[in-house]
Amino acid sequence: MSEAGTFLRDLDDVMCRGTAESRERALWHATDLLIAGRYRDEEIDVFGEVIGRLADEIEVAARAELAERLARFDSAPANIIRKLAFDDAIEVAGPVLRNSLQLDSDTLVANAQAKGQPHLLAISRRKFIDEAVTDVLVKRGNRDVVNSVASNRGARLSNFGFLHMIKRAEGDAILAEQLGLRGDIPRHVFQQLIAKASDDVKRRLASERPEMMTTIETSVSDVAGALQSKFGPSSRTHFVAKRVVTTQFREGNLNEENIAAYATSHRVDEVTIGLSLLTSLPTDVIERALMDRKRDLLLILAKALNLSWRTTMALLFLGAKDHRITIADLRDLEGEFGALNVETSRSVLEFYQSRKTTGSGDSGPGRRFEMH
């Protein structure tokens, strides 16, 4: 292995016969050699084995220094980075959990599931965190962790993550405001947040998110029955969903199967836009139907579109609190759905369509009642 190989072989003698001081000197020498050089994968693996054995012999302060030196070194041995990340001492684990690109999503999830709050807080401060990791952080994390995730614009949140954060934000004005300031917050989540937020938080968000002013005013004043959004959706994810679903609609490919798949995947934007297009109703009407505790309108829309009970159940679960419905309630809803008449439901839908004002931007010239 040339010079590096010779040096690494010599380290075996140091580990076997050297003193604690000589082993620590050897550790820093090996680390310097690793960072300064360019090595093949097999050589890096040998470095990892040797540095790992030396690291087992040193105190916490020295391990913390090692972590600081390797945390931003992209060619650091993977076994060493993982060993440091799972160290019980946060002084050691923190630097790599915050900064190392060597830690993949599965490793971060395992760490967040197994370690304590300081480790979770360190993970929450990474520049980028995917949804699988943030799901664990917002579920297991304490107030500091959850607030850190909410304020981290590089942390991606799933629908589960957002909904869980909404529950955590009740009574926590800081968290509520941080969530409201996120550019990726789905519109329906923002509305739920505002509905539960304090007056102070509502005023601050109204000032700091003027583009959401209409949504805030609608939620605060609870203008029931308003059938047209006065301001379009603001999140990037909404616009992406709108483009995809509208393309499906225009090409004649938007059908019950799509709606069911979106609903079971908790894709609220896609479901809202899809139903809006298929019923020729504004998206805010669809949102109200999905999220309203009274499920009458949603059942009527599903029956008017001749959706199956299986698909209708997926829509009901999508809008239910925590996506849960008791067996008794579900049985009652199935009975109500079965009792509805398709033609009568379509008459109700036509009534809503007739009340739709002319400026609606989300619902195009829908192909009515084509799903059979």
C-alpha positions in Angstrom: 0.0 0.0 0.0 3.1 2.2 -0.4 3.9 4.9 2.2 0.4 4.9 3.7 0.3 1.1 3.9 3.7 1.0 5.6 2.6 3.7 8.2 -0.6 1.9 8.9 1.2 -1.4 9.5 3.5 0.4 11.9 0.5 1.5 13.8 -0.3 -2.1 14.8 2.9 -2.1 16.8 1.9 1.2 18.5 -1.5 -0.2 19.4 0.0 -3.4 20.8 3.0 -2.0 22.7 2.6 1.8 22.9 1.5 3.9 25.8 -1.8 5.9 25.9 0.1 9.0 24.9 1.8 7.3 21.9 -1.5 5.8 20.8 -3.2 9.3 20.8 -0.3 10.8 18.8 -0.7 7.9 16.4 -4.4 8.7 16.1 -3.8 12.3 15.1 -1.0 11.3 12.7 -3.2 8.8 11.0 -6.1 11.3 10.8 -3.8 14.0 9.3 -2.5 11.5 6.8 -6.0 10.5 5.8 -7.3 14.0 5.4 -4.2 15.2 3.5 -4.0 12.3 1.0 -6.0 10.7 -1.8 -6.7 7.0 -1.3 -8.5 4.1 -2.9 -11.6 2.8 -1.2 -9.8 -0.2 0.2 -7.1 2.0 1.7 -9.8 4.2 3.3 -11.3 1.1 4.8 -7.9 0.2 6.4 -7.7 3.8 7.8 -11.1 3.3 9.2 -10.1 0.1 11.0 -7.0 1.5 12.4 -8.5 4.9 13.5 -11.4 3.0 15.0 -9.2 0.9 17.1 -7.2 3.9 18.3 -10.4 5.8 19.0 -11.6 3.1 21.4 -8.6 3.9 23.5 -9.0 7.7 23.9 -11.1 9.9 26.2 -14.3 11.8 25.4 -12.5 15.1 24.7 -10.2 13.4 22.2 -13.1 11.6 20.5 -14.9 14.9 20.3 -11.9 16.5 18.5 -11.8 13.6 16.1 -15.5 14.0 15.4 -14.9 17.7 14.6 -12.1 16.9 12.3 -13.9 14.2 10.3 -17.5 15.7 10.3 -17.0 17.7 7.2 -14.5 15.3 5.5 -16.5 13.6 2.8 -14.0 10.8 2.4 -14.0 9.8 6.1 -14.3 6.1 6.7 -18.0 5.3 7.0 -17.5 3.0 10.0 -15.8 5.7 12.0 -18.5 8.3 11.2 -21.2 5.8 12.3 -19.3 4.9 15.4 -19.0 8.6 16.3 -22.7 9.3 15.5 -23.9 6.7 17.9 -21.5 7.7 20.7 -23.4 8.3 23.9 -21.5 11.6 24.5 -23.2 14.4 22.5 -19.8 16.2 22.3 -18.7 13.4 20.1 -21.9 12.6 18.2 -23.0 16.2 17.7 -20.6 17.3 15.1 -21.1 14.4 12.7 -24.9 14.3 13.3 -25.1 18.0 12.3 -22.6 18.0 9.4 -21.5 14.7 8.0 -22.7 13.8 4.6 -21.6 10.2 5.2 -24.8 9.6 7.3 -27.6 8.3 5.1 -31.3 8.5 5.9 -31.6 5.0 7.3 -28.7 5.7 9.7 -30.2 9.0 10.8 -33.6 7.3 11.4 -32.0 4.6 13.5 -30.1 7.1 15.5 -33.2 9.3 16.1 -35.1 6.2 17.2 -32.5 5.0 19.6 -30.7 8.0 21.1 -31.8 10.8 23.4 -33.0 14.4 22.9 -29.5 16.0 22.4 -28.8 13.6 19.5 -32.2 14.4 18.0 -31.5 18.1 18.4 -28.2 17.7 16.5 -29.9 15.9 13.7 -32.6 18.6 13.4 -29.8 21.2 12.6 -28.6 19.4 9.5 -28.7 21.5 6.3 -30.9 18.9 4.7 -33.2 16.4 6.3 -35.6 14.1 4.4 -39.2 13.2 5.4 -38.4 9.8 6.8 -36.0 11.5 9.4 -38.3 14.4 10.2 -41.2 12.0 10.9 -39.2 10.5 13.7 -37.9 13.9 15.0 -41.4 15.5 15.3 -42.8 12.3 16.9 -40.0 11.6 19.4 -38.5 15.1 19.8 -39.1 17.5 22.7 -40.1 21.1 22.3 -36.6 22.2 21.4 -36.3 19.5 18.7 -39.6 20.2 17.1 -39.0 24.0 17.0 -35.6 23.4 15.5 -37.2 21.2 12.7 -39.9 23.8 12.1 -37.3 26.6 11.7 -35.0 24.5 9.5 -35.9 25.4 5.9 -33.8 22.4 4.7 -36.0 20.0 6.6 -38.7 18.4 4.5 -41.9 17.5 6.2 -44.4 14.9 5.2 -48.2 15.4 5.6 -47.8 13.3 8.8 -45.1 15.6 10.0 -47.1 18.7 9.3 -50.2 17.4 11.0 -48.3 16.2 14.0 -46.6 19.6 14.3 -50.0 21.2 14.2 -51.0 19.3 17.3 -47.7 20.1 19.0 -48.2 23.8 18.1 -51.4 24.1 20.2 -50.4 26.4 23.1 -46.9 26.9 21.6 -46.8 30.3 19.9 -43.2 30.0 18.8 -43.8 26.7 17.0 -47.1 28.0 15.5 -45.3 31.0 14.0 -42.4 29.0 12.7 -44.8 26.6 11.0 -46.8 29.4 9.5 -43.6 31.0 8.1 -42.6 27.8 6.2 -42.9 28.3 2.4 -43.7 24.6 1.9 -46.7 24.5 4.3 -49.7 23.0 2.5 -52.7 25.4 2.3 -55.0 23.0 4.2 -52.4 22.7 7.0 -52.0 26.5 7.2 -55.7 26.8 7.6 -55.8 24.3 10.4 -52.8 26.1 12.1 -54.6 29.5 11.9 -57.8 28.1 13.2 -56.0 27.0 16.4 -53.5 29.8 16.7 -53.7 32.6 19.3 -54.7 36.1 18.2 -51.1 37.3 18.5 -49.8 34.6 16.2 -52.6 35.3 13.7 -51.6 39.0 13.6 -47.9 38.3 13.2 -48.5 35.8 10.4 -50.8 38.3 8.7 -48.0 40.8 8.8 -45.2 38.4 7.9 -47.1 36.4 5.3 -49.2 39.0 3.4 -49.6 36.5 0.5 -51.6 34.4 2.8 -53.7 37.2 4.1 -56.9 36.0 2.4 -56.5 32.5 3.8 -56.0 34.0 7.3 -59.0 36.3 7.1 -61.2 33.4 5.8 -60.1 31.1 8.6 -60.4 33.8 11.3 -63.8 35.0 10.3 -65.1 31.6 9.3 -67.0 32.7 6.3 -69.0 29.5 5.9 -70.4 28.9 2.4 -68.1 31.2 0.5 -67.6 29.3 -2.7 -64.6 31.0 -4.3 -61.1 31.4 -3.1 -60.1 35.1 -3.2 -56.4 34.2 -3.3 -54.8 31.2 -4.9 -52.6 28.6 -3.2 -49.2 29.8 -2.3 -47.0 26.8 -1.6 -44.7 25.4 -4.3 -46.0 21.9 -3.7 -49.5 23.0 -4.5 -48.4 24.5 -7.9 -46.5 21.3 -8.7 -49.6 19.2 -7.8 -51.8 21.5 -9.8 -49.7 21.1 -12.9 -49.6 17.3 -12.7 -53.3 16.8 -12.0 -54.4 19.4 -14.5 -52.3 17.6 -17.2 -54.0 14.3 -16.3 -57.4 16.0 -16.5 -56.7 17.6 -19.9 -55.4 14.3 -21.3 -58.5 12.5 -20.1 -56.5 10.4 -17.6 -57.9 11.7 -14.3 -60.2 9.0 -12.9 -61.3 7.3 -9.8 -58.2 5.2 -9.6 -56.0 8.4 -9.5 -58.2 10.0 -6.9 -58.1 6.8 -4.7 -54.3 6.5 -5.0 -53.8 10.2 -4.1 -56.2 9.8 -1.1 -54.5 6.7 0.3 -51.1 8.4 -0.1 -52.4 11.4 1.9 -51.8 13.7 -1.1 -54.3 16.4 -0.1 -53.4 18.9 -2.8 -53.7 16.4 -5.6 -57.1 15.2 -4.2 -58.4 18.7 -3.8 -57.4 19.8 -7.3 -58.6 16.6 -8.9 -62.0 16.7 -7.3 -62.2 20.4 -8.1 -61.7 19.7 -11.8 -64.0 16.7 -11.9 -66.9 18.6 -10.1 -66.3 22.1 -11.6 -66.2 23.5 -8.1 -63.6 25.8 -6.6 -60.9 24.2 -4.5 -62.0 25.9 -1.3 -65.3 24.1 -1.6 -63.5 20.8 -1.9 -61.3 21.7 1.0 -64.3 22.4 3.2 -65.9 19.2 2.1 -62.8 17.2 2.9 -62.0 18.8 6.3 -65.5 19.6 7.7 -66.5 17.4 10.6 -69.9 17.1 9.0 -69.2 14.7 6.1 -72.5 15.3 4.2 -71.1 17.4 1.4 -68.2 15.0 0.8 -70.6 12.0 0.6 -72.8 13.9 -1.8 -69.8 14.8 -4.1 -68.5 11.2 -4.0 -72.0 9.8 -4.9 -72.5 12.4 -7.6 -69.2 11.3 -9.2 -70.4 7.7 -8.8 -67.3 6.8 -6.7 -67.1 3.4 -5.0 -67.4 3.1 -1.2 -63.7 2.1 -1.1 -62.6 5.3 -2.7 -65.1 7.3 -0.6 -63.6 5.8 2.5 -60.1 6.9 1.4 -61.4 10.4 1.1 -63.1 10.3 4.5 -59.9 9.0 6.2 -57.9 11.7 4.4 -59.9 14.5 6.0 -60.4 12.9 9.4 -58.5 14.0 12.4 -55.2 12.1 12.5 -56.6 10.1 9.5 -58.7 8.0 12.0 -62.3 7.0 12.1 -64.0 4.7 14.6 -65.6 1.5 13.3 -69.0 2.7 14.5 -68.7 6.1 12.7 -67.4 4.4 9.6 -70.4 2.0 9.6 -72.8 5.0 10.0 -71.1 6.9 7.1 -71.3 3.8 4.9 -75.1 3.6 5.6 -75.5 7.3 4.7 -73.5 6.9 1.6 -75.6 3.8 0.5 -78.8 5.7 1.1 -77.8 8.5 -1.2 -79.2 8.6 -4.8 -76.8 9.4 -7.6 -79.2 11.6 -9.5 -80.3 13.5 -6.4 -76.6 14.0 -5.5 -75.9 15.3 -9.0 -78.7 17.8 -8.5 -77.1 19.0 -5.3 -73.8 19.3 -7.1 -75.4 21.3 -9.9 -76.8 23.7 -7.3 -73.4 24.3 -6.0 -72.0 24.8 -9.5 -74.8 27.3 -10.2 -73.7 29.4 -7.2 -70.1 29.4 -8.3 -68.9 32.9 -9.2 -67.3 33.5 -12.6 -63.8 34.3 -11.4 -62.8 30.9 -10.1 -59.2 30.0 -11.1 -58.8 26.5 -9.9 -61.8 24.7 -11.4 -61.8 24.7 -15.2 -64.5 23.6 -17.5 -64.9 20.2 -15.8 -66.1 17.1 -17.5 -69.1 16.4 -15.3 -70.0 13.0 -14.0 -67.6 11.0 -16.2 -66.4 8.6 -13.5 -68.6 5.4 -13.5 
